[in-house]
Amino acid sequence: MGRLLIALGVALIVVGFLVLGLERIGLGLGRMPGDIDYRGRNVQVRIPLGTSIVLSILLSLVLYLVSRMRR
């Protein structure tokens, strides 16, 4: 259990650095290509479609790798 927590902590640190790096180059979460942002006079709507797809792919990959390591 301890090794799993350490691995998850290291993974979170790596993800944190990736998010910071993406923000520096202008591709922060919620501002990726494919995200829809509508601003009207009294309303603002954000639909993070591109971000959702990227996060879904990354999470699926991580969960697949974790399940392969547990076998």
Secondary structure, DSSP 4 states (H G I P E B T S, - for coil): -HHHHHHHHHHHHHHHHHHHHHHHTT--TT-STT-EEEE-SS-EEEE-HHHHHHHHHHHHHHHHHHHHHH-
